[in-house]
């Protein structure tokens, strides 16, 4: 499989995750909507790096995937700077949305609401679209 095909595969999975985040949001599972939105954004941005031939398998921060990290061999995606604030928020839900030891008391889902879930899904939608645009313009994907 060539890199462009692999990049498309990752973007298709990001789309699937995004639809799942919407479904979970509608079901009132707001913590999971935020986590799945983060996953959709991560996979979408990884698709751009994969098309470039970069190994980003061990990087899970959408922020790092956009701003880059020379130590990890991740290049910056300058064309995605406009979605950076959304990436930063989504990264904040990677662990706390799922792990009881990441919240001070209670259960993670008690720290989430519809507004937060909708915001995360919206950020993920913007990031997925930005990644799609980059793939289409740079690779004809």
ROBA-827038 format. One record per residue: x, y, z of N, C-alpha, C in turn; residue number from 1. Coordinates in steps of 0.001 Angstrom, whole numbers, plus 524288, in hexadecimal, padded with zeros to 5 digits. Layout:
{n_px: X	n_py: Y	n_pz: Z	ca_px: X	ca_py: Y	ca_pz: Z	c_px: X	c_py: Y	c_pz: Z	i: NUM}
...
% end
This chain:
{n_px: 80350	n_py: 7FB69	n_pz: 80000	ca_px: 80000	ca_py: 80000	ca_pz: 80000	c_px: 8037F	c_py: 804D8	c_pz: 80000	i: 1}
{n_px: 80270	n_py: 8086D	n_pz: 7FC72	ca_px: 805A2	ca_py: 80D30	ca_pz: 7FC65	c_px: 803BF	c_py: 81106	c_pz: 8008C	i: 2}
{n_px: 806DA	n_py: 814FF	n_pz: 80187	ca_px: 805C2	ca_py: 818AB	ca_pz: 805BE	c_px: 800AD	c_py: 81BAC	c_pz: 804F2	i: 3}
{n_px: 7FF6B	n_py: 81CFC	n_pz: 8002E	ca_px: 7FA95	ca_py: 81FD5	ca_pz: 7FF2C	c_px: 7F5D3	c_py: 81C6B	c_pz: 80066	i: 4}
{n_px: 7F60F	n_py: 8177A	n_pz: 7FEEA	ca_px: 7F1C8	ca_py: 813E5	ca_pz: 80042	c_px: 7F14B	c_py: 8134F	c_pz: 8062A	i: 5}
{n_px: 7F5B7	n_py: 812FC	n_pz: 808CC	ca_px: 7F5A3	ca_py: 8127B	ca_pz: 80E7E	c_px: 7F371	c_py: 81775	c_pz: 810FC	i: 6}
{n_px: 7F4E3	n_py: 81BF7	n_pz: 80EE6	ca_px: 7F2D7	ca_py: 820EA	ca_pz: 810E2	c_px: 7ECED	c_py: 82126	c_pz: 81037	i: 7}
{n_px: 7EB08	n_py: 81F7B	n_pz: 80BC9	ca_px: 7E559	ca_py: 81F66	ca_pz: 80ADE	c_px: 7E2A5	c_py: 81BC3	c_pz: 80EB8	i: 8}
{n_px: 7E51C	n_py: 81766	n_pz: 80FD7	ca_px: 7E2E6	ca_py: 813A0	ca_pz: 81389	c_px: 7E256	c_py: 81617	c_pz: 818F0	i: 9}
{n_px: 7E645	n_py: 81900	n_pz: 81AA3	ca_px: 7E60D	ca_py: 81BA4	ca_pz: 81FAB	c_px: 7E1E1	c_py: 81FE6	c_pz: 81FB5	i: 10}
{n_px: 7E15D	n_py: 822BF	n_pz: 81B6C	ca_px: 7DD63	ca_py: 826D4	ca_pz: 81B28	c_px: 7D7E7	c_py: 82476	c_pz: 81B2C	i: 11}
{n_px: 7D73B	n_py: 82017	n_pz: 81898	ca_px: 7D225	ca_py: 81D71	ca_pz: 818B0	c_px: 7D0C6	c_py: 81BA9	c_pz: 81E33	i: 12}
{n_px: 7D49B	n_py: 819D4	n_pz: 8211B	ca_px: 7D3A4	ca_py: 81839	ca_pz: 82684	c_px: 7D265	c_py: 81D03	c_pz: 829E4	i: 13}
{n_px: 7D4E4	n_py: 82162	n_pz: 828CA	ca_px: 7D3B0	ca_py: 82639	ca_pz: 82B94	c_px: 7CE01	c_py: 827CE	c_pz: 82A9A	i: 14}
{n_px: 7CC42	n_py: 8275E	n_pz: 825C7	ca_px: 7C6C4	ca_py: 82882	ca_pz: 82486	c_px: 7C314	c_py: 824EA	c_pz: 8278A	i: 15}
{n_px: 7C465	n_py: 81FF3	n_pz: 827BF	ca_px: 7C131	ca_py: 81C25	ca_pz: 82A9D	c_px: 7C0F8	c_py: 81D9B	c_pz: 83064	i: 16}
{n_px: 7C572	n_py: 81EE2	n_pz: 832A8	ca_px: 7C59D	ca_py: 8207E	ca_pz: 83822	c_px: 7C260	c_py: 82569	c_pz: 83905	i: 17}
{n_px: 7C2A6	n_py: 82906	n_pz: 8356B	ca_px: 7BFB2	ca_py: 82DDF	ca_pz: 835F1	c_px: 7B9D5	c_py: 82CC5	c_pz: 83604	i: 18}
{n_px: 7B80E	n_py: 8295F	n_pz: 83297	ca_px: 7B27E	ca_py: 827E3	ca_pz: 832A0	c_px: 7B10C	c_py: 82530	c_pz: 837BE	i: 19}
{n_px: 7B49C	n_py: 82201	n_pz: 839B3	ca_px: 7B3B1	ca_py: 81F5C	ca_pz: 83EB1	c_px: 7B35C	c_py: 82353	c_pz: 8431A	i: 20}
{n_px: 7B6B8	n_py: 82746	n_pz: 84309	ca_px: 7B691	ca_py: 82B5B	ca_pz: 84711	c_px: 7B14C	c_py: 82E27	c_pz: 8470C	i: 21}
{n_px: 7AF36	n_py: 82F25	n_pz: 84273	ca_px: 7AA0D	ca_py: 831A6	ca_pz: 84207	c_px: 7A5DA	c_py: 82E14	c_pz: 84455	i: 22}
{n_px: 7A616	n_py: 82914	n_pz: 84305	ca_px: 7A242	ca_py: 82554	ca_pz: 84523	c_px: 7A281	c_py: 82516	c_pz: 84B12	i: 23}
{n_px: 7A736	n_py: 824E3	n_pz: 84D2C	ca_px: 7A7F7	ca_py: 8248C	ca_pz: 852D0	c_px: 7A635	c_py: 829A0	c_pz: 85572	i: 24}
{n_px: 7A731	n_py: 82E02	n_pz: 852EE	ca_px: 7A565	ca_py: 8330C	ca_pz: 854EA	c_px: 79F70	c_py: 83316	c_pz: 85555	i: 25}
{n_px: 79CD9	n_py: 83153	n_pz: 85146	ca_px: 79718	ca_py: 8311D	ca_pz: 85143	c_px: 79505	c_py: 82D89	c_pz: 85595	i: 26}
{n_px: 7981A	n_py: 8299C	n_pz: 856FC	ca_px: 79688	ca_py: 825F3	ca_pz: 85B1E	c_px: 797A5	c_py: 8281B	c_pz: 86096	i: 27}
{n_px: 79A04	n_py: 82CBB	n_pz: 860DF	ca_px: 79B19	ca_py: 82F1F	ca_pz: 865E9	c_px: 79FF0	c_py: 82D14	c_pz: 8689E	i: 28}
{n_px: 7A33F	n_py: 82A65	n_pz: 865CE	ca_px: 7A82C	ca_py: 82865	ca_pz: 867F8	c_px: 7AC78	c_py: 82C53	c_pz: 866B3	i: 29}
{n_px: 7AC47	n_py: 830B8	n_pz: 86964	ca_px: 7AF74	ca_py: 83535	ca_pz: 867F0	c_px: 7B54E	c_py: 83449	c_pz: 8688F	i: 30}
{n_px: 7B6E6	n_py: 83182	n_pz: 86C96	ca_px: 7BC7E	ca_py: 83072	ca_pz: 86D3B	c_px: 7BE85	c_py: 82D37	c_pz: 868A7	i: 31}
{n_px: 7BB79	n_py: 82971	n_pz: 86700	ca_px: 7BD20	ca_py: 82638	ca_pz: 86291	c_px: 7BCFC	c_py: 8293E	c_pz: 85D74	i: 32}
{n_px: 7B944	n_py: 82CC8	n_pz: 85CEE	ca_px: 7B922	ca_py: 83015	ca_pz: 85840	c_px: 7BE29	c_py: 8333A	c_pz: 857D9	i: 33}
{n_px: 7C001	n_py: 83546	n_pz: 85C46	ca_px: 7C4E0	ca_py: 8384F	ca_pz: 85C41	c_px: 7C98D	c_py: 834DC	c_pz: 85AF6	i: 34}
{n_px: 7C9C0	n_py: 83036	n_pz: 85D46	ca_px: 7CE23	ca_py: 82CB5	ca_pz: 85C29	c_px: 7CE2C	c_py: 82B01	c_pz: 85671	i: 35}
{n_px: 7C9B9	n_py: 8296A	n_pz: 85480	ca_px: 7C981	ca_py: 82791	ca_pz: 84F10	c_px: 7CA90	c_py: 82C16	c_pz: 84B47	i: 36}
{n_px: 7C8E9	n_py: 830C8	n_pz: 84CA7	ca_px: 7CA2B	ca_py: 8355A	ca_pz: 84971	c_px: 7D018	c_py: 8361E	c_pz: 84939	i: 37}
{n_px: 7D2B5	n_py: 83571	n_pz: 84DAC	ca_px: 7D86E	ca_py: 835DD	ca_pz: 84DC1	c_px: 7DACD	c_py: 831BD	c_pz: 84A31	i: 38}
{n_px: 7D8C2	n_py: 82CFF	n_pz: 84A62	ca_px: 7DAC5	ca_py: 828C8	ca_pz: 8471A	c_px: 7DA0D	c_py: 829FF	c_pz: 8414F	i: 39}
{n_px: 7D58C	n_py: 82C27	n_pz: 83FE8	ca_px: 7D48F	ca_py: 82D98	ca_pz: 83A78	c_px: 7D87E	c_py: 831AC	c_pz: 838A6	i: 40}
{n_px: 7D95B	n_py: 835A1	n_pz: 83BE2	ca_px: 7DD11	ca_py: 839BF	ca_pz: 83A7B	c_px: 7E297	c_py: 83794	c_pz: 83A05	i: 41}
{n_px: 7E416	n_py: 83449	n_pz: 83DB4	ca_px: 7E957	ca_py: 831FB	ca_pz: 83D98	c_px: 7EA32	c_py: 82EE7	c_pz: 83892	i: 42}
{n_px: 7E681	n_py: 82B97	n_pz: 83732	ca_px: 7E718	ca_py: 8285B	ca_pz: 8327E	c_px: 7E720	c_py: 82BAE	c_pz: 82D92	i: 43}
{n_px: 7E3FB	n_py: 82FCD	n_pz: 82D7E	ca_px: 7E3D9	ca_py: 83334	ca_pz: 828E8	c_px: 7E916	c_py: 835E1	c_pz: 8281B	i: 44}
{n_px: 7EB4F	n_py: 8380E	n_pz: 82C52	ca_px: 7F052	ca_py: 83AC4	ca_pz: 82BD3	c_px: 7F4A9	c_py: 836DA	c_pz: 82A95	i: 45}
{n_px: 7F44D	n_py: 8323C	n_pz: 82CD7	ca_px: 7F82F	ca_py: 82E35	ca_pz: 82B8E	c_px: 7F7FA	c_py: 82CD4	c_pz: 825C4	i: 46}
{n_px: 7F364	n_py: 82D1A	n_pz: 82366	ca_px: 7F300	ca_py: 82BCD	ca_pz: 81DD5	c_px: 7F67A	c_py: 82F58	c_pz: 81A8C	i: 47}
{n_px: 7F6E0	n_py: 83443	n_pz: 81C12	ca_px: 7FA37	ca_py: 837F2	ca_pz: 81939	c_px: 7FFEF	c_py: 8366C	c_pz: 819DF	i: 48}
{n_px: 80174	n_py: 8352A	n_pz: 81E9E	ca_px: 806DD	ca_py: 8338C	ca_pz: 81F93	c_px: 80821	c_py: 82E72	c_pz: 81CBD	i: 49}
{n_px: 80477	n_py: 82AE5	n_pz: 81CB0	ca_px: 80549	ca_py: 825E4	ca_pz: 81A02	c_px: 80613	c_py: 826D4	c_pz: 8142F	i: 50}
{n_px: 80303	n_py: 82A51	n_pz: 811EF	ca_px: 803AD	ca_py: 82B9A	ca_pz: 80C5C	c_px: 8091C	c_py: 82DCB	c_pz: 80B4D	i: 51}
{n_px: 80B6C	n_py: 83042	n_pz: 80F37	ca_px: 810B6	ca_py: 83270	ca_pz: 80EC3	c_px: 814F3	c_py: 82E5F	c_pz: 80FEE	i: 52}
{n_px: 8134C	n_py: 829BD	n_pz: 81178	ca_px: 81710	ca_py: 8259C	ca_pz: 812A3	c_px: 8194C	c_py: 825DB	c_pz: 81818	i: 53}
{n_px: 816BC	n_py: 828A6	n_pz: 81BA1	ca_px: 8189F	ca_py: 82929	ca_pz: 820FB	c_px: 8163E	c_py: 824F6	c_pz: 8247C	i: 54}
{n_px: 81961	n_py: 82313	n_pz: 8281A	ca_px: 81798	ca_py: 81F2D	ca_pz: 82BE9	c_px: 81589	c_py: 82205	c_pz: 830B9	i: 55}
{n_px: 81076	n_py: 82210	n_pz: 8315E	ca_px: 80E0B	ca_py: 824CA	ca_pz: 835C9	c_px: 80AD5	c_py: 82113	c_pz: 83931	i: 56}
{n_px: 80BF6	n_py: 81C13	n_pz: 838B8	ca_px: 808E2	ca_py: 81829	ca_pz: 83B80	c_px: 808D2	c_py: 81906	c_pz: 84164	i: 57}
{n_px: 80D24	n_py: 81AA5	n_pz: 843AA	ca_px: 80D7F	ca_py: 81B25	ca_pz: 8495E	c_px: 80BF6	c_py: 82085	c_pz: 84B6E	i: 58}
{n_px: 80A63	n_py: 82402	n_pz: 84814	ca_px: 808DF	ca_py: 82945	ca_pz: 849AF	c_px: 802EF	c_py: 8298E	c_pz: 849E8	i: 59}
{n_px: 800D3	n_py: 82B13	n_pz: 84E6E	ca_px: 7FB28	ca_py: 82B3F	ca_pz: 84F0C	c_px: 7F90F	c_py: 830B4	c_pz: 85002	i: 60}
{n_px: 7FC6C	n_py: 8348B	n_pz: 8502F	ca_px: 7FAC3	ca_py: 839E7	ca_pz: 85110	c_px: 7F993	c_py: 83C8C	c_pz: 84BD6	i: 61}
{n_px: 7F4C1	n_py: 83E4F	n_pz: 84B37	ca_px: 7F34A	ca_py: 84114	ca_pz: 84672	c_px: 7F66E	c_py: 84625	c_pz: 84612	i: 62}
{n_px: 7F75C	n_py: 8488D	n_pz: 84A7B	ca_px: 7FA70	ca_py: 84D66	ca_pz: 84A96	c_px: 7FFE9	c_py: 84C7B	c_pz: 84879	i: 63}
{n_px: 8028F	n_py: 84880	n_pz: 84A64	ca_px: 807DB	ca_py: 84745	ca_pz: 8488A	c_px: 807C2	c_py: 845E9	c_pz: 842C1	i: 64}
{n_px: 803C4	n_py: 84323	n_pz: 84119	ca_px: 8035D	ca_py: 841B2	ca_pz: 83B9A	c_px: 802B7	c_py: 84676	c_pz: 83811	i: 65}
{n_px: 800A5	n_py: 84AB9	n_pz: 83A39	ca_px: 80009	ca_py: 84F88	ca_pz: 83727	c_px: 804DE	c_py: 85305	c_pz: 8379A	i: 66}
{n_px: 806BE	n_py: 853EE	n_pz: 83C59	ca_px: 80B32	ca_py: 85789	ca_pz: 83CF5	c_px: 81065	c_py: 854F1	c_pz: 83BC0	i: 67}
{n_px: 81093	n_py: 84FC5	n_pz: 83BFF	ca_px: 81554	ca_py: 84CE3	ca_pz: 83AD3	c_px: 818BC	c_py: 84C26	c_pz: 83F9D	i: 68}
{n_px: 81C4F	n_py: 84884	n_pz: 83F1F	ca_px: 82010	ca_py: 8475A	ca_pz: 84350	c_px: 824C2	c_py: 844BE	c_pz: 840BB	i: 69}
{n_px: 828EE	n_py: 847B4	n_pz: 8402D	ca_px: 82D9B	ca_py: 845B4	ca_pz: 83D8C	c_px: 82FBE	c_py: 840CF	c_pz: 84024	i: 70}
{n_px: 82F6E	n_py: 8408F	n_pz: 8455E	ca_px: 8317C	ca_py: 83BFA	ca_pz: 84830	c_px: 82EA5	c_py: 836F6	c_pz: 8469F	i: 71}
{n_px: 829C4	n_py: 83776	n_pz: 8453A	ca_px: 826A9	ca_py: 832E9	ca_pz: 843AC	c_px: 8267F	c_py: 8323F	c_pz: 83DBC	i: 72}
{n_px: 828E5	n_py: 835C0	n_pz: 83AE8	ca_px: 828CF	ca_py: 83576	ca_pz: 83538	c_px: 82395	c_py: 836FC	c_pz: 832E5	i: 73}
{n_px: 820C8	n_py: 83A65	n_pz: 835A8	ca_px: 81B9D	ca_py: 83C21	ca_pz: 833E6	c_px: 81C20	c_py: 841B0	c_pz: 831DC	i: 74}
{n_px: 81AE6	n_py: 84270	n_pz: 82CE7	ca_px: 81B54	ca_py: 847AF	ca_pz: 82AA6	c_px: 81688	c_py: 84AF1	c_pz: 82C04	i: 75}
{n_px: 81730	n_py: 84FFC	n_pz: 82BCF	ca_px: 812EE	ca_py: 853A5	ca_pz: 82CE4	c_px: 80F30	c_py: 853CE	c_pz: 8283C	i: 76}
{n_px: 80A33	n_py: 8546D	n_pz: 8296D	ca_px: 8063E	ca_py: 854F7	ca_pz: 82557	c_px: 80436	c_py: 85A90	c_pz: 82581	i: 77}
{n_px: 8070E	n_py: 85E09	n_pz: 822FC	ca_px: 805BC	ca_py: 86391	ca_pz: 82315	c_px: 80048	c_py: 864CA	c_pz: 82139	i: 78}
{n_px: 7FE4B	n_py: 861BD	n_pz: 81D89	ca_px: 7F913	ca_py: 862BC	ca_pz: 81B76	c_px: 7F4BE	c_py: 8613A	c_pz: 81F46	i: 79}
{n_px: 7F626	n_py: 85F0A	n_pz: 823BF	ca_px: 7F22A	ca_py: 85D83	ca_pz: 82794	c_px: 7F25E	c_py: 860D5	c_pz: 82C80	i: 80}
{n_px: 7F55C	n_py: 86503	n_pz: 82C71	ca_px: 7F5CD	ca_py: 86851	ca_pz: 8311C	c_px: 7F082	c_py: 86A8F	c_pz: 832C7	i: 81}
{n_px: 7ECF0	n_py: 86B4A	n_pz: 82F1B	ca_px: 7E7D7	ca_py: 86D91	ca_pz: 83067	c_px: 7E469	c_py: 869EE	c_pz: 833B0	i: 82}
{n_px: 7E5D5	n_py: 864FA	n_pz: 8342F	ca_px: 7E2CF	ca_py: 86152	ca_pz: 83766	c_px: 7E5CB	c_py: 85FB8	c_pz: 83C51	i: 83}
{n_px: 7EA09	n_py: 86266	n_pz: 83D63	ca_px: 7ED63	ca_py: 860FC	ca_pz: 841CB	c_px: 7EA95	c_py: 86162	c_pz: 84710	i: 84}
{n_px: 7E784	n_py: 8656D	n_pz: 847F6	ca_px: 7E4C9	ca_py: 86601	ca_pz: 84CFB	c_px: 7E121	c_py: 86161	c_pz: 84DEB	i: 85}
{n_px: 7DE7D	n_py: 85F9C	n_pz: 849DE	ca_px: 7DB1D	ca_py: 85B05	ca_pz: 84A5C	c_px: 7DE3E	c_py: 85622	c_pz: 84B97	i: 86}
{n_px: 7E2BF	n_py: 85599	n_pz: 8491C	ca_px: 7E62E	ca_py: 8511C	ca_pz: 84A28	c_px: 7E7E4	c_py: 8511A	c_pz: 84FD8	i: 87}
{n_px: 7E92E	n_py: 855A8	n_pz: 851D5	ca_px: 7EAE3	ca_py: 8560A	ca_pz: 85742	c_px: 7E68F	c_py: 85461	c_pz: 85B02	i: 88}
{n_px: 7E1CC	n_py: 8560C	n_pz: 859EB	ca_px: 7DD7B	ca_py: 8545F	ca_pz: 85D54	c_px: 7DC98	c_py: 84E7F	c_pz: 85CE2	i: 89}
{n_px: 7DC8E	n_py: 84C78	n_pz: 8582C	ca_px: 7DBAA	ca_py: 846D7	ca_pz: 85781	c_px: 7DFC6	c_py: 8439F	c_pz: 85A57	i: 90}
{n_px: 7E4A3	n_py: 8454D	n_pz: 85A26	ca_px: 7E8C4	ca_py: 84275	ca_pz: 85CE7	c_px: 7E7AB	c_py: 8421A	c_pz: 862C1	i: 91}
{n_px: 7E51B	n_py: 84611	n_pz: 864D3	ca_px: 7E3D5	ca_py: 84619	ca_pz: 86A58	c_px: 7DFD3	c_py: 8420C	c_pz: 86BED	i: 92}
{n_px: 7DD6E	n_py: 83F77	n_pz: 86826	ca_px: 7D973	ca_py: 83B7B	ca_pz: 86945	c_px: 7DB5F	c_py: 835EF	c_pz: 86828	i: 93}
{n_px: 7E036	n_py: 83573	n_pz: 8667F	ca_px: 7E24A	ca_py: 83055	ca_pz: 86509	c_px: 7E227	c_py: 82C75	c_pz: 86996	i: 94}
{n_px: 7E39D	n_py: 82E22	n_pz: 86E23	ca_px: 7E3AA	ca_py: 82AA3	ca_pz: 872B3	c_px: 7DF2B	c_py: 82BD2	c_pz: 8767D	i: 95}
{n_px: 7DE3F	n_py: 830B5	n_pz: 87805	ca_px: 7DA3F	ca_py: 831C2	ca_pz: 87C04	c_px: 7D4BD	c_py: 82FEE	c_pz: 87A96	i: 96}
{n_px: 7D39B	n_py: 82F78	n_pz: 875A2	ca_px: 7CE60	ca_py: 82DD2	ca_pz: 87410	c_px: 7CD54	c_py: 82811	c_pz: 8753F	i: 97}
{n_px: 7D182	n_py: 8251B	n_pz: 8766E	ca_px: 7D0E9	ca_py: 81F74	ca_pz: 876F8	c_px: 7D2CB	c_py: 81D21	c_pz: 87C18	i: 98}
{n_px: 7D658	n_py: 81FA6	n_pz: 87EC8	ca_px: 7D8EC	ca_py: 81D35	ca_pz: 88342	c_px: 7D74C	c_py: 81FAD	c_pz: 88870	i: 99}
{n_px: 7D505	n_py: 81CA9	n_pz: 88C00	ca_px: 7D357	ca_py: 81ECC	ca_pz: 89105	c_px: 7D7B7	c_py: 82165	c_pz: 89428	i: 100}
{n_px: 7DC7C	n_py: 81F93	n_pz: 8939A	ca_px: 7E0BE	ca_py: 821F3	ca_pz: 89695	c_px: 7E2A0	c_py: 8271A	c_pz: 89433	i: 101}
{n_px: 7E00F	n_py: 828E6	n_pz: 8901B	ca_px: 7E191	ca_py: 82DD9	ca_pz: 88DB9	c_px: 7DE09	c_py: 8325A	c_pz: 88F72	i: 102}
{n_px: 7DA1C	n_py: 83127	n_pz: 8929C	ca_px: 7D6B5	ca_py: 83534	ca_pz: 894BB	c_px: 7D736	c_py: 83528	c_pz: 89AB1	i: 103}
{n_px: 7D642	n_py: 8399D	n_pz: 89D38	ca_px: 7D740	ca_py: 839F8	ca_pz: 8A2D8	c_px: 7D38E	c_py: 836B6	c_pz: 8A63B	i: 104}
{n_px: 7CEFA	n_py: 83592	n_pz: 8A44B	ca_px: 7CB20	ca_py: 8327A	ca_pz: 8A726	c_px: 7C6FB	c_py: 830B0	c_pz: 8A340	i: 105}
{n_px: 7C3C8	n_py: 82D0C	n_pz: 8A4D2	ca_px: 7BF94	ca_py: 82B4D	ca_pz: 8A16A	c_px: 7C181	c_py: 8284B	c_pz: 89CB2	i: 106}
{n_px: 7BE87	n_py: 828C1	n_pz: 89885	ca_px: 7BF9B	ca_py: 825FB	ca_pz: 893B0	c_px: 7C055	c_py: 829DD	c_pz: 88F37	i: 107}
{n_px: 7C381	n_py: 82886	n_pz: 88B66	ca_px: 7C489	ca_py: 82C38	ca_pz: 88725	c_px: 7BF9E	c_py: 82E66	c_pz: 8848D	i: 108}
{n_px: 7BBBB	n_py: 82B30	n_pz: 883B0	ca_px: 7B720	ca_py: 82D1A	ca_pz: 880E1	c_px: 7B455	c_py: 83184	c_pz: 883D6	i: 109}
{n_px: 7B526	n_py: 831DB	n_pz: 888E3	ca_px: 7B2AB	ca_py: 835FA	ca_pz: 88BFA	c_px: 7B50F	c_py: 83B5E	c_pz: 88AE9	i: 110}
{n_px: 7B977	n_py: 83B85	n_pz: 8884E	ca_px: 7BC24	ca_py: 84068	ca_pz: 8871E	c_px: 7BB0F	c_py: 84247	c_pz: 8818D	i: 111}
{n_px: 7B76D	n_py: 83FC0	n_pz: 87EE8	ca_px: 7B62F	ca_py: 840FC	ca_pz: 87975	c_px: 7B076	c_py: 8426A	c_pz: 878EA	i: 112}
{n_px: 7AF68	n_py: 845BC	n_pz: 874FB	ca_px: 7AA09	ca_py: 84753	ca_pz: 873E7	c_px: 7A954	c_py: 847EF	c_pz: 86E01	i: 113}
{n_px: 7A488	n_py: 84912	n_pz: 86C75	ca_px: 7A349	ca_py: 8497D	ca_pz: 866E3	c_px: 7A676	c_py: 84DB8	c_pz: 8642D	i: 114}
{n_px: 7A708	n_py: 8522B	n_pz: 866BA	ca_px: 7A9FA	ca_py: 85677	ca_pz: 86456	c_px: 7AF9E	c_py: 854E0	c_pz: 8632E	i: 115}
{n_px: 7B211	n_py: 8524B	n_pz: 866E0	ca_px: 7B778	ca_py: 85094	ca_pz: 8661E	c_px: 7B7BE	c_py: 84C85	c_pz: 861BF	i: 116}
{n_px: 7B3FD	n_py: 848ED	n_pz: 861B0	ca_px: 7B3E2	ca_py: 844F7	ca_pz: 85D9D	c_px: 7B334	c_py: 84757	c_pz: 85834	i: 117}
{n_px: 7AFA2	n_py: 84B06	n_pz: 857C3	ca_px: 7AEB9	ca_py: 84D9B	ca_pz: 852B4	c_px: 7B38D	c_py: 85099	c_pz: 850F2	i: 118}
{n_px: 7B610	n_py: 85334	n_pz: 854A0	ca_px: 7BAC7	ca_py: 85637	ca_pz: 8534D	c_px: 7BF14	c_py: 85297	c_pz: 85139	i: 119}
{n_px: 7BFD4	n_py: 84E26	n_pz: 853D6	ca_px: 7C3E2	ca_py: 84A83	ca_pz: 8521B	c_px: 7C2B3	c_py: 84843	c_pz: 84CBB	i: 120}
{n_px: 7BDC8	n_py: 846E8	n_pz: 84BD6	ca_px: 7BC54	ca_py: 844CD	ca_pz: 846B4	c_px: 7BD25	c_py: 848F2	c_pz: 8427A	i: 121}
{n_px: 7BBCC	n_py: 84DBD	n_pz: 843A1	ca_px: 7BC9D	ca_py: 851F9	ca_pz: 83FD6	c_px: 7C268	c_py: 852B5	c_pz: 83EAA	i: 122}
{n_px: 7C5A9	n_py: 852A9	n_pz: 842B3	ca_px: 7CB4E	ca_py: 8531C	ca_pz: 841CE	c_px: 7CD48	c_py: 84EA0	c_pz: 83E66	i: 123}
{n_px: 7CB80	n_py: 849F4	n_pz: 83F88	ca_px: 7CD35	ca_py: 84571	ca_pz: 83C71	c_px: 7CB70	c_py: 845F8	c_pz: 836C2	i: 124}
{n_px: 7C6B9	n_py: 847CB	n_pz: 835EA	ca_px: 7C4D2	ca_py: 84885	ca_pz: 8308F	c_px: 7C856	c_py: 84C4C	c_pz: 82D97	i: 125}
{n_px: 7C9D5	n_py: 85081	n_pz: 83013	ca_px: 7CD3B	ca_py: 8545F	ca_pz: 82D86	c_px: 7D29B	c_py: 85218	c_pz: 82C4D	i: 126}
{n_px: 7D4A1	n_py: 84F02	n_pz: 82FF1	ca_px: 7D9D1	ca_py: 84CB6	ca_pz: 82F24	c_px: 7D9AE	c_py: 84899	c_pz: 82ADF	i: 127}
{n_px: 7D5AD	n_py: 8455E	n_pz: 82AD1	ca_px: 7D52A	ca_py: 84169	ca_pz: 826B2	c_px: 7D4C0	c_py: 84418	c_pz: 82165	i: 128}
{n_px: 7D1BD	n_py: 84835	n_pz: 82114	ca_px: 7D12C	ca_py: 84AFE	ca_pz: 81C21	c_px: 7D64A	c_py: 84D89	c_pz: 81A74	i: 129}
{n_px: 7D92A	n_py: 84FB8	n_pz: 81E2C	ca_px: 7DE3E	ca_py: 8521C	ca_pz: 81CE8	c_px: 7E20A	c_py: 84DFE	c_pz: 81ADF	i: 130}
{n_px: 7E203	n_py: 8496C	n_pz: 81D41	ca_px: 7E56F	ca_py: 84531	ca_pz: 81B73	c_px: 7E3DB	c_py: 8436E	c_pz: 815F9	i: 131}
{n_px: 7DEC6	n_py: 842F9	n_pz: 81517	ca_px: 7DCDD	ca_py: 84169	ca_pz: 80FE8	c_px: 7DEA1	c_py: 8455C	c_pz: 80BCA	i: 132}
{n_px: 7DE30	n_py: 84A55	n_pz: 80D08	ca_px: 7DFD4	ca_py: 84E73	ca_pz: 8096A	c_px: 7E5AC	c_py: 84E0D	c_pz: 80842	i: 133}
{n_px: 7E8CA	n_py: 84D31	n_pz: 80C4F	ca_px: 7EE70	ca_py: 84CBB	ca_pz: 80B78	c_px: 7EFC0	c_py: 84807	c_pz: 80812	i: 134}
{n_px: 7ED2B	n_py: 843A5	n_pz: 80911	ca_px: 7EE3B	ca_py: 83EFB	ca_pz: 805E4	c_px: 7ECB2	c_py: 83FEE	c_pz: 8003A	i: 135}
{n_px: 7E836	n_py: 84259	n_pz: 7FF70	ca_px: 7E663	ca_py: 84349	ca_pz: 7FA1D	c_px: 7E9E6	c_py: 84708	c_pz: 7F72E	i: 136}
{n_px: 7EBBA	n_py: 84B1B	n_pz: 7F9DF	ca_px: 7EEF6	ca_py: 84F00	ca_pz: 7F72B	c_px: 7F485	c_py: 84D34	c_pz: 7F644	i: 137}
{n_px: 7F695	n_py: 84A14	n_pz: 7F9E9	ca_px: 7FC0C	ca_py: 84887	ca_pz: 7F94D	c_px: 7FCBC	c_py: 84359	c_pz: 7F686	i: 138}
{n_px: 7F8D0	n_py: 8400C	n_pz: 7F6C4	ca_px: 7F977	ca_py: 83AC8	ca_pz: 7F4AD	c_px: 7F557	c_py: 83943	c_pz: 7F0AE	i: 139}
{n_px: 7F18A	n_py: 83C9A	n_pz: 7EFF4	ca_px: 7ED4E	ca_py: 83B25	ca_pz: 7EC6C	c_px: 7E9FF	c_py: 836BE	c_pz: 7EE9A	i: 140}
{n_px: 7E9D4	n_py: 83659	n_pz: 7F3D7	ca_px: 7E6EA	ca_py: 83219	ca_pz: 7F664	c_px: 7E123	c_py: 832B8	c_pz: 7F5C4	i: 141}
% end
